Amino acid sequence: MAPMRSRIWIAAGLLALCLIAILVYHLPPVHDRLAWRLESWRTQVYYALNPPQQAVFIPQQQNPLPTLPAASPTTPPVAEPASATPTLLPSPATATLPAPSETPTASPTPGPTPTAIPTAVVLKGITHEYQKFNNCGPATLSMALSYWGWKGNQIKTRSYLRPLADDVDDKNVSPSEMVTFVETQAGLKAMRRYGGSIELLKRLTAAGFPVIVEKGFELPKEDWMGHYELVSGYDDRRGKFITQDAYIMPDFPLPYDQMQERWRDFNYVYVVVYEPAREAALLMVLGPDADAEYNLRAAADRAIQESKQFFGRDLFFAYFNLGTSLAELQEYAGAAQAYDLAFALYPRVEEADRPWRMLWYQQGPYAAYYGAGRYQDVINLANTTLAYLATPTLEESLYWRGMARLAIGEQESGIADLQRAASLNPNYSLPRQQLSSLGIALP
């Protein structure tokens, strides 16, 4: 009898220790320190068994693509611009990329000739924050807001942008989500544009506007990923920006050429947070790029030009960027064609260099293929993206897969995807709007 009692006491003690460990783990200071380590270990194990670099999406519904020449520094693949109206590729022999219109339908009035700016500028008044686990976007936005006197931190921005962050590993906060937060939660304004330049970053900073940029980021022993920087100064003598980096350090010096090289990965996107009273000053600095359509067509032109200059992964980014600009312009046939070219090139990029996380951050291919009526490609792309996640928590991929499933008559699975997307991020409005239109109860 005694041994039985001893075993019961031992079992009870072990159970009590487990419960205490669980309670201690969920204390905020302990959870913040350990959660990312456990998630990182779990992810590494999963990726070792399911190498994401080997996941390749092959569009099924596109017209035949041109044969891509071997990528080499001396013979980069070239895609010539065609007409202003995007069309699907007619044949491998005559295929060309779509070119944006040379003149936007609503051309803004050109601004005055830019005046000279100082050779060095440093903006003061930004409160630096080191990011918590996977919280680069909310932390960078919080730093940008602090410049304008906003009283908050990355916990507050995260509670809206990644509302289930403690339970769900939301992989990304997009620039458009940042704009929504600023204008609905912070009492300020924000503007997102593409096709930024080193000179524009300096002019914005010199005018008193810190700038959020999204760019590629590669750590030792880590694959390519996206990362945000807050540009708060520059120094022409050193050829470097001064950035507030939530992962590395405050006042992190970033050389102009490194900014240029990795900013390309995200179509040179940038977000400017500003006070409403300073809008006229911001528009003056932006000039024609203040007009959204002009800006997108200029970004598309730039991507076409870069498609003539680069090879390998950088050529993949050029095609992808063209697709992004055309998708934003709702020119879905041309956007789908550009993405087809990017995905055709992707398998020929060295596995170690493949940006396999791309669909964590950008959903342009979903919009393009859906808008072009290529619903099975939407589903296949979402399946490929979600399959190499240890936990399928990309609400955007689930939303687009749900929409495509509905479009081909798969009602039950489509609704399930939309419900899952809505539950992962209650502030993500698109799946909730679609569920409401279908008369489905919201999660």
C-alpha positions in Angstrom: 0.0 0.0 0.0 2.8 2.4 0.9 4.5 2.1 -2.6 1.1 2.9 -4.2 0.8 6.0 -2.0 4.3 7.0 -2.9 3.6 6.7 -6.6 0.5 8.8 -6.2 2.4 11.5 -4.3 5.1 11.5 -6.9 2.6 11.8 -9.7 0.8 14.6 -7.9 4.0 16.4 -7.3 5.0 16.2 -11.0 1.6 17.4 -12.0 1.9 20.3 -9.6 5.4 21.2 -11.0 4.0 21.1 -14.5 1.2 23.4 -13.6 3.5 25.8 -11.9 5.9 25.8 -14.9 2.9 26.6 -17.2 1.8 29.4 -14.9 5.4 30.8 -14.7 5.9 30.5 -18.5 2.8 32.7 -19.1 4.0 35.5 -16.8 4.7 38.4 -19.2 8.4 38.8 -18.3 9.1 35.1 -18.6 6.9 34.6 -21.7 8.6 37.5 -23.6 12.0 35.9 -23.0 11.1 32.3 -23.7 8.3 32.3 -26.2 10.4 33.2 -29.2 13.1 30.7 -28.3 10.5 27.9 -28.1 8.9 29.0 -31.4 12.3 29.3 -33.1 13.3 25.8 -32.0 9.9 24.3 -33.1 10.2 26.1 -36.5 13.8 25.0 -37.0 12.7 21.4 -36.4 9.8 21.7 -38.8 11.9 23.3 -41.5 14.6 20.7 -41.2 11.9 18.1 -42.0 10.1 20.3 -44.6 12.7 22.5 -46.3 10.8 25.6 -47.4 13.5 26.5 -50.0 12.3 23.5 -52.0 8.7 24.6 -52.2 8.1 25.8 -55.7 4.8 27.3 -57.1 4.2 26.6 -60.8 1.3 28.6 -62.3 -1.1 26.3 -64.2 -3.3 28.7 -66.1 -0.9 31.1 -67.7 -0.2 31.3 -71.4 3.2 29.8 -72.4 6.1 31.8 -71.1 9.2 32.8 -73.0 12.3 30.7 -72.5 14.4 32.5 -69.9 18.0 32.7 -70.9 20.7 31.4 -68.5 21.3 34.0 -65.8 24.8 35.4 -65.8 26.4 38.8 -65.1 27.2 39.2 -68.8 23.9 38.0 -70.3 21.1 39.1 -67.9 17.6 38.1 -69.0 15.9 41.0 -70.8 12.2 41.8 -71.0 11.3 44.7 -73.3 8.3 46.9 -72.6 5.4 46.5 -75.0 2.2 48.5 -75.4 0.6 50.6 -72.7 -2.3 48.1 -72.4 -1.3 44.9 -70.5 -2.0 41.7 -72.4 -1.4 38.0 -71.7 1.7 36.6 -73.3 0.7 35.6 -76.9 3.5 33.1 -77.6 7.0 32.3 -76.4 8.5 33.9 -79.5 6.8 37.3 -79.1 6.2 37.5 -75.4 6.8 40.9 -73.8 6.2 42.5 -70.5 3.4 45.1 -70.2 4.4 48.7 -69.9 2.5 51.2 -67.8 1.1 54.2 -69.5 3.6 57.0 -70.1 1.0 59.6 -69.0 -1.2 58.9 -66.0 -4.9 59.6 -66.5 -4.7 62.2 -63.7 -1.3 63.7 -64.0 -0.5 65.9 -61.0 0.9 69.4 -61.4 4.7 69.2 -61.2 6.2 70.8 -58.1 8.8 73.5 -58.1 12.5 72.6 -58.7 13.8 71.0 -55.5 16.0 73.3 -53.4 19.3 72.2 -52.0 19.3 70.2 -48.8 22.0 70.0 -46.1 24.7 67.4 -46.4 23.7 65.8 -43.1 20.5 65.8 -41.0 19.5 64.0 -37.8 16.0 64.1 -36.5 15.6 64.1 -32.8 12.7 63.1 -30.5 12.3 59.5 -31.6 11.9 56.9 -28.8 13.8 53.8 -29.8 12.3 50.4 -29.0 13.9 46.9 -29.3 11.3 44.7 -30.9 9.6 41.8 -29.1 9.3 38.5 -30.8 8.4 38.9 -34.5 7.2 42.5 -33.7 9.4 44.5 -36.1 6.4 46.2 -37.8 4.6 47.4 -34.6 7.8 48.5 -33.0 9.0 50.5 -36.0 5.6 52.1 -36.3 5.6 53.0 -32.6 9.0 54.7 -33.0 7.7 56.7 -36.0 4.6 57.8 -34.0 6.8 58.8 -31.1 8.4 61.5 -33.2 5.0 63.2 -33.5 4.3 63.1 -29.7 2.2 59.9 -29.7 2.1 58.3 -26.2 2.3 54.6 -26.7 4.6 51.8 -27.5 4.8 48.6 -29.5 2.5 46.8 -27.1 -0.2 49.2 -28.1 0.5 49.0 -31.8 0.7 45.2 -31.6 -2.6 44.9 -29.8 -4.3 46.3 -33.0 -1.9 45.1 -35.8 -1.3 41.6 -34.3 -4.2 41.2 -31.9 -3.6 37.5 -31.2 0.2 37.8 -31.2 0.5 36.0 -27.8 -1.3 33.0 -29.2 -0.8 33.1 -32.9 2.5 33.8 -34.8 1.2 36.4 -37.2 4.2 36.7 -39.6 3.7 40.2 -41.0 2.3 43.7 -40.6 1.9 45.3 -44.0 2.5 49.0 -44.8 -1.2 49.4 -45.6 -2.1 48.0 -42.1 0.3 50.6 -40.6 -1.5 53.4 -42.5 -4.9 52.1 -41.2 -3.6 52.1 -37.6 -2.2 55.6 -37.9 -5.4 57.1 -39.3 -7.9 55.2 -37.1 -6.1 54.8 -33.8 -3.4 57.5 -33.5 -5.0 60.7 -34.6 -2.4 61.3 -37.3 -2.1 60.7 -41.0 0.1 58.4 -43.1 0.9 57.9 -46.8 2.2 54.8 -48.5 4.0 55.0 -51.8 6.2 52.8 -54.0 9.3 53.5 -56.0 11.2 55.5 -53.5 14.8 56.6 -54.0 17.8 57.5 -51.9 17.4 61.2 -52.8 13.8 61.1 -51.8 14.6 59.6 -48.4 17.1 62.4 -47.8 14.6 65.1 -48.9 11.9 63.8 -46.7 14.2 63.6 -43.7 15.5 67.1 -44.4 11.9 68.3 -44.4 11.3 66.8 -41.0 9.6 63.5 -41.9 11.1 60.2 -40.6 10.3 57.5 -43.2 9.4 53.8 -42.6 10.9 51.5 -45.3 10.4 47.8 -45.8 13.4 46.0 -47.2 15.1 42.6 -47.4 17.1 41.4 -44.5 19.5 38.5 -44.1 21.1 37.4 -40.9 24.0 34.9 -40.6 22.6 31.4 -40.9 19.2 32.8 -41.7 17.3 32.9 -45.0 16.0 36.0 -46.6 13.2 37.8 -44.7 11.5 41.2 -44.6 12.4 43.9 -42.2 11.4 47.5 -41.4 13.7 50.5 -40.8 12.8 54.0 -39.7 15.1 56.5 -41.5 15.7 59.4 -39.2 18.8 61.0 -40.7 21.6 60.8 -43.2 25.2 61.9 -43.8 26.4 62.4 -47.3 30.0 62.6 -46.1 29.8 59.0 -44.8 27.3 57.9 -47.5 25.0 56.5 -44.8 21.5 56.8 -43.5 20.8 56.9 -39.7 18.1 54.4 -39.0 16.2 53.3 -35.9 16.4 49.5 -36.2 14.1 47.6 -33.8 16.3 44.5 -34.1 19.8 45.8 -34.2 20.2 49.1 -32.4 19.2 52.8 -32.2 20.9 55.2 -34.7 22.0 52.2 -36.8 24.2 53.5 -39.8 23.0 52.0 -43.1 25.1 52.7 -46.2 23.2 54.2 -49.1 24.1 51.3 -51.4 22.9 48.6 -49.0 19.6 50.5 -48.6 19.2 50.6 -52.3 20.1 47.0 -52.9 17.7 45.5 -50.3 14.9 48.1 -50.6 14.4 46.8 -54.1 13.1 43.6 -52.7 9.9 45.4 -51.7 9.4 47.7 -54.7 11.0 50.6 -52.8 7.9 50.9 -50.6 7.8 53.6 -47.9 5.3 55.0 -45.3 5.4 58.6 -44.1 3.5 59.4 -40.8 2.7 63.1 -40.4 0.5 65.6 -38.7 -2.5 66.8 -40.8 -1.2 70.4 -40.6 2.0 69.3 -42.4 0.4 67.6 -45.3 1.1 70.5 -47.7 4.8 70.3 -46.9 4.8 66.6 -47.5 3.1 66.9 -50.8 5.6 69.5 -51.8 8.5 67.1 -51.2 6.8 64.2 -52.9 5.9 66.3 -56.0 4.3 64.1 -58.7 4.6 61.0 -56.5 1.9 62.4 -54.2 -0.5 61.2 -56.8 -1.1 57.5 -56.2 -1.6 56.5 -59.8 1.4 58.4 -61.1 3.5 56.9 -58.4 2.4 53.3 -59.3 3.1 53.8 -63.0 6.5 55.3 -62.3 7.3 52.3 -60.0 6.2 50.0 -62.8 8.4 51.8 -65.3 11.3 51.4 -62.9 10.7 47.7 -62.5 10.7 47.3 -66.3 14.0 49.1 -66.5 15.5 47.0 -63.7 14.3 43.8 -65.5 16.9 44.7 -68.2 19.7 45.2 -65.8 19.6 42.3 -63.3 19.7 38.5 -63.2 18.9 35.7 -60.7 17.2 36.8 -57.6 17.3 40.5 -58.4 15.5 39.8 -61.7 12.9 37.8 -59.7 12.3 40.9 -57.6 12.1 43.2 -60.7 9.3 41.0 -62.2 7.6 40.7 -58.9 7.7 44.5 -58.3 6.2 45.1 -61.8 3.4 42.7 -60.8 2.9 44.5 -57.5 2.5 47.9 -59.2 0.1 46.6 -61.9 -2.0 44.8 -59.3 -2.3 48.0 -57.3 -3.5 49.6 -60.5 -6.0 46.8 -60.9 -4.4 45.9 -64.2 -4.7 42.2 -63.3 -3.9 40.6 -66.7 -0.6 42.4 -66.9 0.1 41.9 -63.2 -0.5 38.1 -63.6 1.9 38.0 -66.5 4.6 39.7 -64.6 4.2 37.4 -61.6 4.3 34.4 -64.0 7.7 35.5 -65.1 8.9 35.9 -61.5 7.6 32.4 -60.6 9.1 30.9 -63.7 12.5 32.3 -62.7 12.2 31.3 -59.0 13.2 27.6 -59.4 16.5 28.7 -61.1 17.6 30.8 -58.2 20.0 29.0 -55.9 18.1 27.4 -53.0 20.1 29.2 -50.4 19.1 32.6 -52.0 15.4 31.9 -52.6 13.1 34.5 -50.9 10.6 31.8 -49.8 9.0 34.0 -47.2 7.8 36.5 -49.9 4.1 35.6 -49.6 4.3 36.3 -45.9 4.7 40.0 -46.8 3.1 40.6 -50.1 -0.3 39.4 -51.5 -0.1 41.0 -54.9 0.0 37.7 -56.8 -3.3 36.6 -55.1 -5.1 39.8 -56.2 -3.6 39.5 -59.7 -4.6 35.9 -60.3 -8.0 36.3 -58.7 -8.6 39.4 -60.7 -7.6 37.6 -63.9 -10.0 34.8 -63.1 -7.2 32.3 -62.4 -8.8 30.9 -59.2 -6.9 27.6 -59.2 -3.6 29.4 -59.3 -4.8 31.4 -56.2 -5.5 28.1 -54.4 -2.3 26.5 -55.5 -0.2 29.5 -54.5 -1.9 29.7 -51.1 -1.4 25.9 -50.6 2.3 26.2 -51.4 2.7 29.2 -49.0 0.8 27.6 -46.1 2.3 24.2 -46.5 5.8 25.3 -45.4 4.6 27.1 -42.3 5.0 25.2 -39.0 1.6 26.8 -38.1 -0.6 28.0 -41.0 -1.3 31.5 -39.6 -1.2 33.8 -42.7 -4.7 35.3 -42.6 -4.1 36.9 -46.1 -3.3 33.6 -47.7 -6.4 32.0 -46.1 -8.6 34.9 -47.2 -7.6 34.6 -50.8 -7.8 30.8 -50.9 -11.3 31.1 -49.4 -12.3 33.7 -52.1 -11.0 31.5 -54.9 -12.7 28.4 -53.5 -16.0 30.3 -53.4 -15.4 31.4 -57.0 -15.1 27.7 -58.2 -18.1 26.6 -56.1 -16.3 25.1 -53.1 -18.6 26.8 -50.7 -17.9 24.9 -47.5 -14.1 25.0 -47.7 -14.2 28.6 -48.8 -16.3 29.7 -45.9 -14.0 27.8 -43.5 -11.0 29.6 -44.9 -12.7 33.0 -44.5 -13.7 32.2 -40.9 -10.2 31.1 -40.0 -8.7 34.3 -41.5 -11.2 36.4 -39.6 -10.4 34.6 -36.4 -6.7 35.0 -36.8 -7.0 38.8 -37.0 -10.3 40.4 -36.0 -9.1 43.7 -37.4 -8.5 42.3 -40.9 -11.7 43.5 -42.5 -11.8 41.7 -45.9 -12.8 38.2 -44.7 -15.3 39.7 -42.2 -16.9 41.8 -45.0 -17.2 38.7 -47.2 -18.7 36.5 -44.5 -21.2 39.3 -43.6 -22.2 39.5 -47.3 -22.8 35.8 -47.3 -24.9 36.0 -44.1 -22.4 33.9 -42.2 -21.9 34.6 -38.4 -18.6 36.2 -37.7 -16.1 34.4 -35.5 
